[in-house]
């Protein structure tokens, strides 16, 4: 048995029961699921080519032919919104995956071994946290070069210190538990103790933080694309669409309405899911 002294199926059942009772979290899940399904179904949906232009349909308002209107060179905004969801959601998920994969092991080592190892890692993390997240992401993206891949790397590395600090704190709390001391007493090595006894018991707060950080990463990707450091034209993303739309706010405001609304809804959705996961996974509520 680990620190969670209950059968796994029972714990899972209780988690889902608590999560389902959180209506806000369910609403967030529905919002996120809607955009994820749209992004996944983009290749098979009967929509226009997001790159196809039409000089007879420049900046047309929403209509039966163009449900969300058209942009400055006659491209269908609905099609670009759906295909842009792929870039924006992928950027959020992959960026956070990079942050988790790099940050959690470093925080695990710092919290478990302590001493000079912890001091060096903690001071390094403090230095990174002293720089605002978005400023650091912009600097890294500018250094790596403008592309969606480089933007995801920049966002992931900028979010890494959050997971180092969180993991370190959780490990320092867990490593003094009796079951960890028992594992040491029977002669298990450091890697076995960290992998089998410590890491499984610090996963819930990491999952919650990752869910909330996806929302931040989506905003960061939109910001980088808005500045020309993310998704490059003519490929669509919500941030790059806003970058173009800012030049036509008076002539064609609908060009900014839809990507702005999509970013707002997805970010709200992930935040609601994160809050629901935090409540459902909180051991104090068990």
Secondary structure by P-SEA (a helix, b strand, c coil): cccccccaaaaaaaaaaaaaacaaaaaaaaaaaaaaaaaaacccccccccccccccccccccccccccccccccccaaaaaaaaaaaaaaaaaaaaaaaaaccaaaaaaaaacccaaaaaaaaaaaaaaaccaaaaaaaaaaaacccaaaaaaaaaaaaaaaaaaaaaaaaaaccccaaaaaaaaacccaaaaaaccccccaaaaaaaaaaaaaaaaaaaaaaaaaaccccccccccaaaaaaaaccccccccccaaaaaaaaaaaaaaaaaaaaaaaaaaccccc
